[in-house]
Amino acid sequence: MKATRIQLIAMVISFLSITSFANAQKSYALDSKSTFSVSGTSTLHDWEMKSSSGTGTANLTIANSKLSDIESLSVILLSESIKSEKKSMDKVAYETLKTDKQKTIKYVLKSAEKVNETTWTLTGTYTIAGVSKEYKTTVKTTVTKEGLNIQGSNKITFTDFGMKSPTAMLGTIKTGQDLTLKFNLNFNL
């Protein structure tokens, strides 16, 4: 009788542990306060283009105000939502991004590895101008009241995605090959 009661208690504790773990993983949506930017150089000046109109989802496990797993994460950004302060620069950028055929920029997570409580290494695929390439990204994470904030950046080049560096003024202004993608993502329930 005593052994049966101990087994029953062990089964209940095991069931509660499994149920609590399964319930801890939730789906989060990308918040409108999220920001994206791409910056680079040219023979005239440094430049930056920004967007805050991405959409996305993430399946995360957050327990006791700590992130313990990033099961999946994807972000989609309309290519023409990225803007500079100059319409002429935007036009050249959209031609480079081939936005007439490639309407979106995408990121899809392949794997996530925890480095410490606030740092993760994400391996995922960017699709830009119709070309997909895998990158590792070190990100900082902060658990918030609403969900999770993820901040990071990647160094890429135009040629990584089959694009030519834009030029202007009949080639007298040239853009450098190197670009920096930055993101500040807020995923909320």
Secondary structure by P-SEA (a helix, b strand, c coil): caaaaaaaaaaaaaaaaaaaaaaabbbbbbccccccccccccccccbbbbbccccccccccccccccccccbbbbbbcccccccccaaaaaaaaaaacccccccccccccccccccccbbbbbbbbbcccbbbbbbbbbbbbbccccbbbbbbbbbcccccccccccccccccccccbbbbbbbbbbcc
